[in-house]
Amino acid sequence: MTLRLEVVDGRLVWRLDGRTTGATTLADFLAAFFGRLDHEALPEAIPEGVRFIRRRGDAVVLVLEERPQVRTVQWLADDSPEPVGPGAVYRTATLAFPYIVLVVAFSHGASTDVQQCFYRPAPLQILGDVLFRPNLLNVTAVETLPCWLCLKLKKDLAPLSWEEKVRAIRTHFWGAGFNRSAGPAGWAAMRDLDPRIASLEAWEKASKQDPLFPLTICWRPAGTTVGEVLEAMLAMIAPAPVPRSADELATLLVACPPAS
């Protein structure tokens, strides 16, 4: 028995003993083929709080989930002379938060400044779960990222373990201070959504009365799902490798190192 595969006019044709037995597009065949391959999501134990992982070569996108909680944070004061930087003045605020979803992209283990922050009224369960816009400073829409998060991590995450990378992101998110490094858009756009978050003082008061009140607010949809965000962010740092033509397949094969 002789099985022969040929690429003919952009389609993959397979022939058994000289007789054509099937054909499909090259892209569909390779997508199905790659979907059957085994690979490790991470070379280490999955860090606590990571709900989904997408990996493509050296590119990794993690979905982190923070459970509803009351946090004491540093928030830019209304009378701060500067919106960000050494001259910025902060006030301490104790605030209740709903589920927070952080989606962070890495390349070769290092952060890429491609990250987003969303709210959820319930824990993530499936890739089709919808995401909501947060009422936070440091979050704004940037090009194709509806809820880009300004992190400005000062340390190189590349040499750290994945557990340490995730811990560094969480520590920075909660501890660095919420300011106008990304403009006031996220905070300003949500203040008319509910009287309990109309001001920082109202938010603090509502947090004392009911620590879970953020779960009852009808947050504005971000217009996307966690699965769509994963795919979009992964494509930004690592385009899909599936060839769509014989020429692209040839380019991929030439780029592959020879087997040892």
C-alpha positions in Angstrom: 0.0 0.0 0.0 1.4 3.4 -1.0 0.0 6.6 0.4 0.9 9.9 -1.3 0.1 13.4 -0.2 0.2 16.3 -2.8 -0.6 20.0 -2.6 -2.6 20.9 -5.7 -3.9 24.4 -6.2 -3.9 25.1 -2.5 -5.6 21.9 -1.5 -4.1 18.8 0.0 -5.0 15.7 -1.9 -4.2 12.2 -0.7 -4.0 9.2 -3.0 -3.9 5.5 -2.0 -2.2 3.2 -4.5 -2.6 5.9 -7.2 -6.3 6.4 -6.5 -7.5 9.8 -5.1 -9.3 9.0 -1.8 -9.7 12.5 -0.3 -9.0 16.2 -0.4 -9.3 19.3 1.8 -7.7 22.7 2.1 -4.2 22.8 3.4 -5.1 25.1 6.3 -8.0 22.8 7.5 -5.7 19.8 7.3 -2.9 21.4 9.2 -5.2 22.9 11.8 -6.7 19.5 12.5 -3.2 17.9 12.6 -1.8 20.5 15.0 -4.8 20.1 17.2 -3.9 16.5 17.8 -0.4 17.2 18.9 0.5 16.9 22.6 2.5 19.8 24.2 3.0 21.0 27.8 1.1 24.2 28.6 3.9 25.2 31.0 7.1 23.5 31.9 6.2 23.9 35.6 3.2 23.4 37.8 0.4 25.8 36.9 0.4 28.8 39.3 -2.4 29.2 41.7 -5.2 31.4 40.4 -4.4 30.8 36.7 -7.7 29.7 35.0 -6.7 29.4 31.3 -3.4 29.1 29.3 -2.7 29.4 25.6 0.8 28.7 24.3 2.2 29.0 20.8 6.0 28.2 20.7 7.7 30.7 23.1 4.5 32.8 23.4 2.3 32.3 26.4 -1.0 34.0 27.5 -2.2 33.5 31.0 -5.7 34.2 32.4 -5.5 35.1 36.1 -8.6 35.4 38.3 -8.8 37.4 41.5 -11.8 36.4 43.7 -14.2 39.1 45.1 -12.5 40.8 48.0 -12.0 44.0 49.9 -8.6 45.6 49.3 -6.8 48.5 50.8 -5.2 50.3 47.8 -3.4 53.5 46.9 -5.6 55.7 44.7 -4.7 59.0 43.0 -6.0 61.9 45.1 -8.4 64.3 43.5 -6.0 67.2 44.3 -2.9 65.4 43.1 -0.6 67.9 41.3 0.5 65.2 38.8 -1.5 62.4 37.2 1.4 60.0 37.5 5.1 59.8 38.4 7.1 61.1 41.4 4.9 64.2 41.8 1.6 62.2 42.1 -0.1 62.2 45.5 -2.2 59.2 46.6 -4.8 58.5 49.2 -5.5 55.2 50.9 -8.9 53.6 50.0 -10.5 50.4 51.2 -12.6 49.1 48.3 -14.6 46.0 47.5 -14.0 44.4 44.1 -15.9 41.8 42.0 -14.0 39.0 40.2 -11.1 40.5 38.4 -9.7 38.8 35.3 -6.1 39.7 34.3 -5.0 38.4 30.9 -1.2 38.7 30.4 1.0 37.8 27.4 4.6 36.7 27.7 7.3 36.1 25.1 10.3 33.9 26.0 9.1 34.2 29.7 9.2 38.0 29.7 6.3 40.4 29.9 5.3 42.1 26.6 3.2 45.0 27.8 0.2 43.2 26.2 -2.2 42.8 29.1 -5.8 43.5 29.9 -8.0 43.8 32.9 -11.7 42.9 33.1 -14.5 42.4 35.7 -16.7 39.4 36.1 -19.8 39.0 38.4 -19.0 35.2 38.7 -16.0 32.9 38.3 -14.8 31.9 34.9 -16.0 28.5 33.8 -15.7 28.3 30.0 -13.9 30.1 27.2 -17.2 31.5 26.1 -17.7 33.5 29.3 -18.2 37.2 28.6 -16.0 39.9 30.1 -16.9 43.3 31.5 -15.2 46.7 31.6 -13.7 47.7 35.0 -14.1 51.1 36.7 -10.4 51.4 37.3 -7.7 53.9 36.7 -4.8 52.4 34.8 -7.2 50.8 32.3 -8.1 52.1 28.9 -8.9 51.1 25.3 -5.8 50.9 23.1 -6.1 49.9 19.5 -7.4 46.3 19.5 -7.2 45.9 23.3 -10.5 47.2 24.8 -9.3 47.1 28.4 -5.5 47.5 28.2 -3.9 47.6 31.7 -0.9 49.8 32.4 1.4 47.7 34.6 4.9 49.2 34.0 6.7 46.3 35.6 10.2 47.4 36.6 11.7 44.0 37.0 12.6 41.5 34.3 10.3 38.5 34.6 12.1 36.3 32.2 14.4 34.5 34.7 11.6 33.9 37.2 9.6 30.7 37.6 6.0 30.9 36.4 4.8 31.0 40.0 7.1 34.0 40.7 6.0 35.7 37.5 2.3 35.5 38.5 3.1 36.6 42.0 5.0 39.6 40.7 2.1 40.7 38.5 -0.4 40.4 41.3 1.8 42.2 43.8 2.4 45.1 41.3 -1.3 45.3 40.3 -2.5 45.7 43.9 0.5 47.6 45.3 1.7 50.1 42.7 -1.1 52.6 43.1 -4.0 53.4 40.8 -3.2 56.6 38.8 -3.8 58.2 35.4 -0.9 56.5 33.6 -3.6 55.3 31.1 -5.8 58.4 31.4 -9.0 58.6 33.4 -11.2 56.8 30.9 -12.0 53.6 32.8 -12.8 55.3 36.0 -14.6 58.3 34.5 -16.8 56.2 32.2 -18.2 54.1 35.0 -19.0 56.7 37.7 -22.6 57.1 36.4 -23.3 53.4 36.3 -24.4 53.1 39.9 -24.6 55.6 42.8 -22.4 53.3 45.0 -19.4 53.9 42.7 -20.1 57.5 41.7 -17.2 58.6 43.8 -14.3 57.0 45.8 -16.1 58.0 49.0 -19.3 56.4 47.9 -17.4 53.2 46.9 -15.7 53.0 50.3 -19.0 53.5 52.1 -20.8 50.8 50.0 -17.8 48.5 50.6 -18.2 48.8 54.4 -22.0 48.1 54.2 -21.7 45.2 51.8 -18.3 43.8 50.7 -20.0 41.8 47.9 -22.0 44.7 46.4 -19.8 44.9 43.2 -21.3 41.5 42.2 -24.7 43.1 42.0 -23.7 46.0 39.6 -24.6 45.7 35.9 -21.1 46.3 34.6 -20.8 47.3 31.0 -19.9 44.4 28.7 -16.4 44.6 27.0 -17.9 43.0 23.9 -15.7 40.0 24.0 -15.2 36.6 25.7 -12.2 35.2 27.5 -11.5 32.8 24.6 -11.6 35.7 22.1 -9.3 37.7 24.2 -6.8 34.8 24.5 -6.8 34.3 20.8 -6.4 38.0 19.9 -3.6 38.6 22.4 -1.7 35.4 21.3 -2.0 36.5 17.7 -0.5 39.9 18.6 2.8 38.3 19.8 2.8 35.1 17.9 0.9 34.9 14.6 -0.8 31.5 13.9 1.6 29.1 12.3 -0.8 27.2 10.1 0.2 27.7 6.4 -2.6 28.6 3.9 -0.7 27.8 0.7 2.0 25.6 -0.7 4.4 28.6 -0.7 3.7 29.2 3.0 4.3 25.6 3.8 7.6 25.6 1.9 8.6 28.7 3.8 7.8 27.0 7.1 9.7 23.9 6.2 12.8 25.9 5.2 12.6 27.8 8.5 12.5 24.6 10.5 15.9 23.3 11.8 16.9 19.9 10.5 16.3 16.9 12.7 19.4 15.8 14.5 
